[in-house]
Amino acid sequence: MSEENSVEALLEEARLNASIPPPAERQRLREAASLSRAQVAAAVGVGRTTVANWETGHSDPTPPGRLPYLKLLKGLAEIYPPGSTPAAAPAPTADPAPQPAPAPVPAAFTAAPETLRGLDGRAIEGDPGPCIRCGIETTYQSTDGRPLHSGAMCQPADPAAPAAPAPVSASPTPAPVPSRPERRARSAARAQADTTVLIARAVQEEAERAGGDEETALKALIKRAIPDVMHLFNETRATARYDYTAYPALPDILKKPSKKDPDQIWEARPKFHHPGYSLRVPGDVKVTALDVNAAYLSALKCWLPIGKLEHHAGTDGVDPKRSGVHLITPAPWAHPHLPDPIGDRDEPGALWVTNSTLRLLQRLSGPKYGLTEAPVIHESWTSGATENFLDALRKLLSAARDEAIENNDSLTLEYVKAMYSKFISTMGESIHNREMVRPDWMHIIHSQAYANLWGKAYKASTAGLDVVAMMGTDELHLTGDWRKVFPEGRGVAQMKIKHGEGKATGEYTVGTVAR
């Protein structure tokens, strides 16, 4: 590019940046052109939720989508200047002329509407509306632009159900208007009932497509797990009381320096081995390797920041109703028989941790535990937070998981696992999920799973069992009768014996090491 062209490009970008319209005008321009948010999102290379946040003022346009979005707004403003939006159609007269009934549409055109999908095969979202198959509101579209649930994530209308006759009354008495809490409760109950059938229908559809081949059906379900779980997430958010920021401006500590290198957040992943026991020393101490069921699913219950992260020095950003990431110096851990809650570190000193890790350290330094000193907090990036942000999705997936276990339905069980694990792993900087970029959420959920595992280790230790090993999110090796401490089973609140390759699985023996 020549020097003159480079200067002109910078000037053009400066003109666009200086003339960005306010959020309400951004929405007006899009609606004036009869464009959906999904169309705008696809054109500028972002997610539909991002466009919604730009139009509501919850976030400002940021690169790489900022420049093409500003160019689009500038072009639309030239076509639709303020006051040029077409007026709404006039209201009908009191006695409109009778109109002929529309001709029936041939069944061939309505029997199997197709979902609109992008080049990557993912369903494209648009403005919400009642689904043409089931009547329940959805943001997904059919190929002709009408609202339509993605794939099998739909509850088709029951053709056998008779239509309710319209009441006839000379002077109808208006029905009492329900209060806001009643409307919210009804809406939440309806949303929960509507979404509970979506998982079963997706599994049924893929099983039928695969002709009963479970392996083929599972591959198809895993392939669609990300768009399906994002659809469920959006459906469970239908009755939420507040909005969230899907694409906040991130501090450098949460950005990957390259595709291969991680960001600066330490998740406190454990890799603990009791110094008093060893597999290399002959002995007869019986140990049981246990699995924590659905550890990441349980970790969805955690404090997540819902807005843009703000920087604070010292302890100013630390509050029970805020969450984010914190630069701390943890106190030394003086209990070799218990895992260090900060995980296994190669170097001492200050490090960035999530709110889940900080809350655990603060509890352990409090009067109830008294196990360590409080960490020193140097700075924080936090936002207002809630512990229930993903609770509706967690409960929905937990219920589906429990039902699959009860019915010995391994296909649904693996599908549910794929949905919640991929939901967490792709909510950061991932090319597989462009609906949100919240690496802070991903780190917080991971850390919450480790904190939950630490709590189980401490519970076992206080019950008189030795913690021989603790690793990852779900692996706990204990001496003694673990069934007196934890219920056995495959439920979310239960534990099961770990089986797999290697010596340290199931039940095994270790020797003691001189202390």
C-alpha positions as CSV (number, residue, x, y, z in Angstrom):
1,M,0.0,0.0,0.0
2,S,1.4,3.4,-0.9
3,E,2.0,6.2,1.6
4,E,-0.9,8.2,0.2
5,N,-3.3,5.3,0.4
6,S,-2.2,4.5,4.0
7,V,-2.9,8.0,5.1
8,E,-6.3,8.0,3.4
9,A,-7.2,4.7,5.1
10,L,-6.3,6.2,8.5
11,L,-8.4,9.3,7.8
12,E,-11.3,7.2,6.7
13,E,-11.2,5.2,9.9
14,A,-10.9,8.4,11.9
15,R,-14.0,9.8,10.1
16,L,-16.0,6.6,10.9
17,N,-14.9,6.6,14.5
18,A,-15.9,10.2,15.0
19,S,-19.3,9.7,13.5
20,I,-20.5,6.5,15.3
21,P,-24.2,6.9,16.1
22,P,-25.6,6.2,19.5
23,P,-27.0,2.7,20.3
24,A,-30.7,3.6,19.6
25,E,-29.7,5.0,16.2
26,R,-27.8,1.9,15.4
27,Q,-30.9,-0.2,15.9
28,R,-33.1,2.3,14.0
29,L,-30.8,2.1,11.0
30,R,-30.8,-1.7,11.0
31,E,-34.6,-1.9,11.3
32,A,-35.1,0.8,8.6
33,A,-33.2,-1.5,6.2
34,S,-35.2,-4.5,7.3
35,L,-32.0,-6.3,8.4
36,S,-31.9,-8.9,11.1
37,R,-29.2,-8.9,13.8
38,A,-28.0,-12.2,12.4
39,Q,-27.5,-10.6,8.9
40,V,-25.5,-7.7,10.4
41,A,-23.5,-10.1,12.5
42,A,-22.6,-12.3,9.6
43,A,-21.6,-9.3,7.5
44,V,-19.3,-7.8,10.1
45,G,-17.9,-11.1,11.4
46,V,-19.3,-11.2,15.0
47,G,-22.1,-13.0,16.9
48,R,-25.7,-11.9,17.0
49,T,-25.5,-11.3,20.7
50,T,-22.6,-8.8,20.0
51,V,-24.8,-6.8,17.6
52,A,-27.6,-6.8,20.3
53,N,-25.1,-5.5,22.9
54,W,-24.0,-2.7,20.5
55,E,-27.6,-1.7,19.9
56,T,-28.5,-1.6,23.6
57,G,-25.4,0.1,24.7
58,H,-24.1,-2.7,26.9
59,S,-20.8,-2.7,24.9
60,D,-19.2,-0.5,22.2
61,P,-18.0,-1.9,18.9
62,T,-14.5,-3.2,19.1
63,P,-12.1,-4.7,16.5
64,P,-12.1,-6.7,14.3
65,G,-15.8,-6.1,13.7
66,R,-15.8,-2.4,14.6
67,L,-14.6,-1.0,11.3
68,P,-17.0,-2.9,9.0
69,Y,-19.8,-2.2,11.4
70,L,-19.1,1.5,11.2
71,K,-19.0,1.4,7.4
72,L,-22.3,-0.3,7.4
73,L,-23.9,2.3,9.7
74,K,-22.5,5.1,7.6
75,G,-24.0,3.6,4.4
76,L,-27.4,3.0,6.1
77,A,-27.4,6.6,7.4
78,E,-27.0,7.9,3.9
79,I,-29.9,5.8,2.7
80,Y,-32.1,6.3,5.8
81,P,-31.4,9.7,7.4
82,P,-33.2,10.5,10.7
83,G,-36.9,10.8,10.2
84,S,-36.9,8.7,7.0
85,T,-37.9,5.4,8.6
86,P,-41.1,4.2,6.8
87,A,-44.2,4.8,8.9
88,A,-46.3,1.9,10.1
89,A,-49.2,0.9,8.0
90,P,-52.5,2.7,8.8
91,A,-55.0,0.9,11.1
92,P,-57.9,-0.9,9.4
93,T,-61.2,0.8,9.2
94,A,-64.1,-0.2,11.4
95,D,-65.7,-2.3,8.6
96,P,-63.0,-3.6,6.4
97,A,-64.0,-5.1,3.1
98,P,-64.1,-8.9,3.2
99,Q,-60.9,-10.4,1.8
100,P,-60.8,-13.8,0.1
101,A,-59.2,-16.6,2.1
102,P,-55.6,-17.3,1.1
103,A,-55.1,-20.4,-1.0
104,P,-53.9,-23.4,0.9
105,V,-50.1,-24.0,0.7
106,P,-49.3,-27.4,-0.7
107,A,-48.1,-29.8,1.9
108,A,-44.8,-30.4,0.0
109,F,-43.8,-26.9,0.9
110,T,-44.6,-27.0,4.6
111,A,-43.9,-30.6,5.7
112,A,-40.2,-30.2,6.3
113,P,-39.0,-26.6,6.6
114,E,-35.2,-26.3,6.7
115,T,-33.0,-24.4,9.2
116,L,-31.0,-21.6,7.7
117,R,-27.3,-22.4,8.2
118,G,-24.0,-20.6,7.4
119,L,-21.1,-21.9,5.4
120,D,-19.7,-23.6,8.6
121,G,-23.0,-25.6,8.9
122,R,-24.1,-23.7,12.1
123,A,-27.6,-22.4,12.4
124,I,-28.0,-18.7,11.9
125,E,-30.0,-16.6,14.4
126,G,-32.1,-13.6,13.8
127,D,-34.7,-11.6,15.6
128,P,-37.0,-13.6,18.0
129,G,-40.4,-14.8,16.9
130,P,-42.8,-17.7,17.3
131,C,-41.5,-20.9,15.7
132,I,-43.5,-21.9,12.6
133,R,-43.5,-25.6,13.8
134,C,-44.2,-25.3,17.6
135,G,-45.1,-21.7,18.2
136,I,-42.5,-21.3,21.0
137,E,-40.3,-18.2,20.6
138,T,-36.9,-18.8,19.0
139,T,-34.1,-16.7,17.5
140,Y,-33.3,-19.3,14.8
141,Q,-34.6,-19.0,11.2
142,S,-35.8,-21.1,8.3
143,T,-34.3,-20.8,4.8
144,D,-37.2,-18.4,3.9
145,G,-36.5,-16.1,6.9
146,R,-39.3,-17.3,9.2
147,P,-38.6,-18.2,12.9
148,L,-37.7,-21.9,13.2
149,H,-36.0,-23.9,15.9
150,S,-32.6,-25.3,14.9
151,G,-32.6,-29.0,13.9
152,A,-34.6,-31.1,16.3
153,M,-34.5,-28.6,19.1
154,C,-38.2,-28.0,18.7
155,Q,-41.5,-29.3,20.2
156,P,-43.8,-29.8,17.2
157,A,-47.4,-28.9,17.8
158,D,-49.8,-31.8,18.6
159,P,-52.0,-32.1,15.6
160,A,-54.6,-34.1,17.6
161,A,-55.1,-31.2,20.1
162,P,-58.3,-29.4,19.2
163,A,-58.2,-25.6,19.0
164,A,-59.9,-23.9,21.9
165,P,-63.1,-22.2,20.9
166,A,-63.2,-18.4,21.2
167,P,-65.5,-17.3,24.1
168,V,-68.7,-15.6,23.1
169,S,-69.9,-12.9,25.3
170,A,-71.9,-9.7,24.7
171,S,-69.8,-7.8,27.2
172,P,-66.8,-9.9,28.2
173,T,-65.3,-9.3,31.6
174,P,-61.6,-8.6,31.3
175,A,-59.4,-11.3,32.9
176,P,-57.4,-10.1,35.9
177,V,-53.9,-9.0,35.0
178,P,-51.3,-11.2,36.8
179,S,-48.7,-9.4,38.8
180,R,-45.1,-9.1,37.6
181,P,-43.8,-12.0,39.9
182,E,-46.7,-14.2,38.7
183,R,-45.9,-13.5,35.1
184,R,-42.2,-14.1,35.7
185,A,-43.0,-17.4,37.5
186,R,-45.3,-18.6,34.7
187,S,-42.8,-17.6,32.0
188,A,-40.0,-19.4,33.8
189,A,-42.1,-22.5,34.3
190,R,-43.1,-22.5,30.6
191,A,-39.5,-22.0,29.5
192,Q,-38.4,-24.9,31.6
193,A,-41.1,-27.2,30.3
194,D,-40.4,-26.2,26.7
195,T,-36.6,-26.8,26.9
196,T,-36.8,-30.2,28.8
197,V,-38.0,-31.9,25.6
198,L,-35.4,-30.4,23.3
199,I,-32.6,-32.8,24.3
200,A,-34.7,-35.9,23.9
201,R,-35.9,-34.8,20.5
202,A,-32.3,-34.1,19.3
203,V,-31.2,-37.5,20.4
204,Q,-34.2,-39.2,18.7
205,E,-33.6,-37.3,15.4
206,E,-29.9,-38.3,15.2
207,A,-30.7,-41.9,16.2
208,E,-33.2,-42.2,13.4
209,R,-30.8,-40.6,10.9
210,A,-28.1,-43.1,11.9
211,G,-30.5,-46.0,11.4
212,G,-29.9,-47.2,14.9
213,D,-26.1,-47.0,14.7
214,E,-25.3,-45.5,18.1
215,E,-21.7,-44.7,17.3
216,T,-22.7,-42.7,14.2
217,A,-25.5,-41.0,16.1
218,L,-23.2,-40.0,18.9
219,K,-20.7,-38.5,16.5
220,A,-23.5,-36.4,15.0
221,L,-24.7,-35.3,18.4
222,I,-21.2,-34.3,19.5
223,K,-20.7,-32.3,16.3
224,R,-23.8,-30.3,17.0
225,A,-23.3,-30.0,20.8
226,I,-22.0,-26.4,20.7
227,P,-24.9,-24.8,18.7
228,D,-27.4,-26.9,20.6
229,V,-26.2,-26.0,24.0
230,M,-26.0,-22.3,23.0
231,H,-29.6,-22.6,21.9
232,L,-30.5,-24.1,25.3
233,F,-28.5,-21.3,27.0
234,N,-30.5,-18.6,25.1
235,E,-33.8,-20.3,25.9
236,T,-33.0,-20.5,29.6
237,R,-32.1,-16.8,29.5
238,A,-35.5,-15.9,28.2
239,T,-36.8,-15.1,31.7
240,A,-33.6,-13.5,33.0
241,R,-33.9,-10.3,35.0
242,Y,-30.7,-8.7,33.6
243,D,-28.5,-8.5,30.5
244,Y,-24.9,-9.6,30.3
245,T,-21.9,-8.5,28.2
246,A,-21.0,-11.2,25.7
247,Y,-18.0,-9.4,24.2
248,P,-16.4,-7.2,26.8
249,A,-13.1,-5.3,26.3
250,L,-10.6,-7.7,27.9
251,P,-7.5,-6.8,29.9
252,D,-4.2,-8.1,28.5
253,I,-3.9,-10.7,31.2
254,L,-7.0,-12.5,29.7
255,K,-5.7,-12.4,26.2
256,K,-3.6,-15.2,24.7
257,P,-0.3,-13.8,23.3
258,S,-0.5,-16.5,20.6
259,K,-2.7,-19.4,19.6
260,K,-0.3,-21.8,21.4
261,D,0.4,-19.8,24.5
262,P,-2.1,-19.4,27.4
263,D,-3.1,-16.2,29.1
264,Q,-1.9,-15.2,32.5
265,I,-4.7,-16.7,34.7
266,W,-3.8,-19.5,37.1
267,E,-6.7,-21.9,37.7
268,A,-5.2,-23.7,40.7
269,R,-5.3,-27.1,39.0
270,P,-4.2,-29.7,41.6
271,K,-1.7,-32.5,41.3
272,F,-1.4,-33.7,44.9
273,H,0.3,-36.8,46.3
274,H,0.5,-37.5,50.0
275,P,4.2,-37.5,51.1
276,G,3.5,-40.4,53.5
277,Y,2.3,-42.9,50.9
278,S,4.0,-44.4,47.8
279,L,3.2,-47.0,45.1
280,R,6.9,-47.8,44.9
281,V,7.0,-48.9,48.6
282,P,5.5,-52.4,49.3
283,G,2.6,-52.2,51.7
284,D,-1.0,-53.2,52.5
285,V,-2.7,-49.8,53.0
286,K,-5.9,-50.0,50.9
287,V,-6.7,-47.0,48.8
288,T,-9.8,-46.3,46.6
289,A,-9.6,-44.1,43.6
290,L,-12.8,-42.1,43.3
291,D,-14.5,-40.1,40.5
292,V,-16.5,-37.0,41.1
293,N,-19.5,-37.2,38.8
294,A,-20.1,-34.3,36.4
295,A,-17.6,-32.0,38.1
296,Y,-17.8,-29.2,35.5
297,L,-21.6,-29.4,35.4
298,S,-21.7,-28.7,39.2
299,A,-19.1,-25.9,38.7
300,L,-21.6,-23.9,36.7
301,K,-22.9,-22.8,40.1
302,C,-20.3,-20.1,40.7
303,W,-20.0,-16.3,40.9
304,L,-19.7,-14.9,37.3
305,P,-19.1,-11.3,36.4
306,I,-22.0,-10.2,34.1
307,G,-20.6,-6.9,32.9
308,K,-17.4,-5.4,31.6
309,L,-14.5,-6.0,33.9
310,E,-13.2,-2.8,35.7
311,H,-9.7,-2.3,37.1
312,H,-9.2,-1.7,40.9
313,A,-6.1,-1.3,43.0
314,G,-5.7,-3.2,46.2
315,T,-8.9,-4.6,47.7
316,D,-11.2,-2.0,46.1
317,G,-12.5,-4.5,43.6
318,V,-13.1,-7.3,46.1
319,D,-16.7,-7.6,47.2
320,P,-19.0,-10.5,47.9
321,K,-21.2,-9.4,44.9
322,R,-18.4,-8.9,42.5
323,S,-16.3,-11.4,40.6
324,G,-13.4,-11.5,38.1
325,V,-9.7,-12.1,38.4
326,H,-7.2,-10.9,41.0
327,L,-3.5,-10.5,41.3
328,I,-2.6,-12.0,44.7
329,T,0.3,-13.3,46.8
330,P,-0.9,-16.4,48.6
331,A,0.3,-17.3,52.1
332,P,2.5,-20.4,52.5
333,W,0.6,-23.7,52.9
334,A,1.7,-25.5,56.0
335,H,-0.4,-28.7,55.8
336,P,1.5,-31.4,53.7
337,H,-1.3,-34.0,54.4
338,L,-3.8,-31.8,52.5
339,P,-3.7,-30.4,48.9
340,D,-2.6,-26.8,48.6
341,P,-5.7,-24.9,47.5
342,I,-3.6,-22.8,45.1
343,G,-2.6,-26.0,43.3
344,D,0.9,-27.1,42.4
345,R,3.1,-24.2,41.3
346,D,6.7,-24.1,40.0
347,E,7.5,-20.6,41.2
348,P,6.4,-18.7,44.3
349,G,5.3,-15.1,44.3
350,A,2.3,-13.1,43.0
351,L,0.0,-14.6,40.4
352,W,-3.4,-13.9,38.8
353,V,-6.2,-16.2,40.1
354,T,-10.0,-16.3,39.6
355,N,-12.6,-15.2,42.0
356,S,-13.4,-18.9,42.7
357,T,-9.8,-19.5,44.0
358,L,-9.8,-16.2,46.0
359,R,-13.1,-17.1,47.7
360,L,-11.7,-20.5,48.7
361,L,-8.5,-18.9,50.2
362,Q,-10.6,-16.3,52.0
363,R,-12.8,-19.1,53.6
364,L,-9.7,-21.1,54.6
365,S,-8.1,-18.1,56.3
366,G,-11.3,-17.3,58.2
367,P,-12.2,-18.3,61.7
368,K,-14.1,-21.4,60.7
369,Y,-11.1,-23.1,59.1
370,G,-8.0,-21.1,60.3
371,L,-5.8,-23.1,57.9
372,T,-3.8,-20.3,56.4
373,E,-3.2,-16.6,56.3
374,A,-5.3,-14.4,54.0
375,P,-3.8,-13.7,50.6
376,V,-2.4,-10.3,49.8
377,I,-4.5,-8.7,47.0
378,H,-2.6,-6.3,44.8
379,E,-5.1,-5.5,42.0
380,S,-8.3,-6.8,40.4
381,W,-10.4,-6.8,37.3
382,T,-14.0,-7.3,38.4
383,S,-17.6,-6.6,37.6
384,G,-21.0,-7.0,39.4
385,A,-21.7,-10.7,39.6
386,T,-24.3,-13.3,40.3
387,E,-24.1,-16.9,41.4
388,N,-27.2,-18.0,39.5
389,F,-26.3,-16.8,36.0
390,L,-26.1,-20.4,34.6
391,D,-28.3,-22.1,37.2
392,A,-31.2,-22.6,34.8
393,L,-29.0,-24.3,32.3
394,R,-27.3,-26.3,35.0
395,K,-30.6,-27.6,36.3
396,L,-31.8,-28.5,32.8
397,L,-28.7,-30.5,31.9
398,S,-28.6,-32.1,35.3
399,A,-32.2,-33.3,34.9
400,A,-31.5,-34.7,31.5
401,R,-28.4,-36.4,32.8
402,D,-30.3,-38.0,35.7
403,E,-33.0,-39.2,33.4
404,A,-30.5,-40.7,31.0
405,I,-28.8,-42.6,33.8
406,E,-32.1,-43.9,35.1
407,N,-33.0,-45.1,31.6
408,N,-29.6,-46.5,30.9
409,D,-29.4,-44.2,27.9
410,S,-25.7,-43.8,27.2
411,L,-26.4,-41.8,24.0
412,T,-28.2,-39.0,25.8
413,L,-25.7,-39.2,28.7
414,E,-22.7,-38.6,26.3
415,Y,-24.6,-35.9,24.4
416,V,-25.3,-33.9,27.6
417,K,-21.7,-34.3,28.7
418,A,-20.5,-33.0,25.4
419,M,-22.8,-30.0,25.7
420,Y,-21.7,-28.7,29.1
421,S,-18.0,-29.5,28.6
422,K,-17.9,-27.8,25.2
423,F,-20.0,-24.9,26.4
424,I,-17.3,-24.2,29.0
425,S,-14.3,-24.9,26.9
426,T,-15.4,-22.7,24.0
427,M,-16.7,-19.7,25.8
428,G,-13.2,-18.1,25.7
429,E,-11.3,-17.3,22.6
430,S,-12.6,-20.1,20.4
431,I,-13.3,-20.3,16.7
432,H,-16.0,-22.9,17.5
433,N,-18.3,-20.6,19.4
434,R,-18.6,-17.0,18.4
435,E,-21.6,-16.3,20.5
436,M,-19.5,-14.9,23.4
437,V,-15.9,-14.3,24.3
438,R,-15.6,-14.6,28.1
439,P,-12.3,-16.3,29.0
440,D,-12.9,-15.0,32.5
441,W,-16.0,-17.2,32.8
442,M,-14.1,-20.2,31.5
443,H,-11.3,-19.8,34.1
444,I,-13.7,-19.1,36.9
445,I,-15.8,-22.3,36.2
446,H,-12.6,-24.4,35.9
447,S,-11.3,-23.0,39.2
448,Q,-14.7,-23.6,40.8
449,A,-14.4,-27.3,39.9
450,Y,-11.0,-27.5,41.5
451,A,-12.3,-25.7,44.6
452,N,-15.2,-28.1,44.9
453,L,-12.8,-31.0,44.7
454,W,-10.7,-29.5,47.4
455,G,-13.8,-29.3,49.6
456,K,-14.4,-33.0,49.2
457,A,-10.8,-33.8,50.1
458,Y,-11.1,-31.7,53.2
459,K,-14.4,-33.4,54.2
460,A,-12.7,-36.8,53.8
461,S,-9.7,-35.7,55.9
462,T,-11.9,-34.4,58.7
463,A,-13.8,-37.7,58.7
464,G,-10.5,-39.6,59.4
465,L,-9.6,-40.6,55.9
466,D,-6.2,-39.8,54.4
467,V,-6.1,-38.1,51.0
468,V,-3.5,-40.1,49.1
469,A,-3.9,-38.2,45.8
470,M,-6.0,-35.5,44.3
471,M,-5.8,-34.6,40.6
472,G,-7.6,-32.7,37.9
473,T,-11.2,-31.8,38.5
474,D,-12.7,-35.2,39.5
475,E,-10.0,-37.6,40.9
476,L,-9.7,-38.3,44.6
477,H,-7.8,-41.2,46.2
478,L,-8.7,-42.1,49.8
479,T,-7.8,-44.5,52.5
480,G,-10.5,-46.0,54.7
481,D,-14.3,-46.5,54.3
482,W,-15.2,-43.6,51.9
483,R,-18.8,-44.7,51.7
484,K,-19.3,-43.3,55.2
485,V,-18.4,-39.9,53.9
486,F,-19.8,-39.8,50.4
487,P,-22.9,-41.4,48.8
488,E,-22.1,-43.9,46.1
489,G,-23.7,-43.7,42.7
490,R,-23.6,-41.8,39.4
491,G,-25.6,-38.8,40.4
492,V,-24.2,-35.3,40.5
493,A,-24.0,-35.3,44.3
494,Q,-22.5,-38.8,44.4
495,M,-19.1,-40.5,44.0
496,K,-18.1,-43.7,42.1
497,I,-15.0,-45.9,42.0
498,K,-12.7,-44.8,39.2
499,H,-11.9,-47.5,36.6
500,G,-9.4,-47.2,33.7
501,E,-5.9,-47.8,32.7
502,G,-3.0,-47.7,35.1
503,K,-2.2,-49.0,38.5
504,A,-3.8,-46.2,40.5
505,T,-7.4,-47.0,39.6
506,G,-10.2,-48.8,41.4
507,E,-8.9,-50.3,44.7
508,Y,-5.2,-50.8,45.2
509,T,-2.6,-50.8,48.0
510,V,0.3,-48.5,48.8
511,G,3.2,-48.5,51.3
512,T,4.0,-45.9,53.9
513,V,7.0,-43.6,53.8
514,A,8.9,-42.5,56.9
515,R,7.9,-39.0,57.8
